[in-house]
């Protein structure tokens, strides 16, 4: 195996690792966004429920 073939293989492995690392970062970002959304829904859930009940009572 020549040095050129070896360097091509090493570069290909490096690209695969970088692609995997990028996907892991996207997964962490999506998880963080989902966590923020869930926490926001929990914190405003009570007042949002009261508002919907008030509006529903108006239309009855």
N, C-alpha and C positions, 0 to 999 in steps of 0.2 A: 504494500500500500504506500502510495507516495504521500509526501507532505501536503500536497494540494487536496487529495481526497480526504485526508485526516482533518484538515482545516474546514472543509465543506461539511463534514459530519459534525464537528464541534459547533459550527455556526448554526446548523439546523437544530441541534439539541438545545442550544441557547435560545433560539426563537420560540421553540415549543414551551420552554420554561417561562419565557416572558409572556406568552399568550395565556398560559395557565395562571400566571400571577395577575394579569389584567382581569381575567374572569373572576378570580378570587376577590379582587378589589371591588369589582362591580357587585358581587354578591354581598360584600360587607356594606356597601353604600345602600343597596336596596333594603337590607335588613335594618339599617339605621333609620331609613325613611319610614319603613313600616312600623318600627317601634315608636317613632315620634307621632305618627298618625294614631296609633292605638292609645298612647298616653293622652293625646289631645282629645280623643273621643271620650275617654274615661273622665277627664277633667271637666268637660263641658256637657257630658251626657245628661246630668240631672236637669240643668237649666234648659237644654234643648228639648228634653221630654216634656217639661212643664210648658214650654212654648207651643209644642205640637198639641198638647191637650187643650190649651186655651183656644187655639185656632179651631180645633175639632168641636169644642163646645159652642163656638160662635155659629157654626154651620148646622148644628143639630136643631 
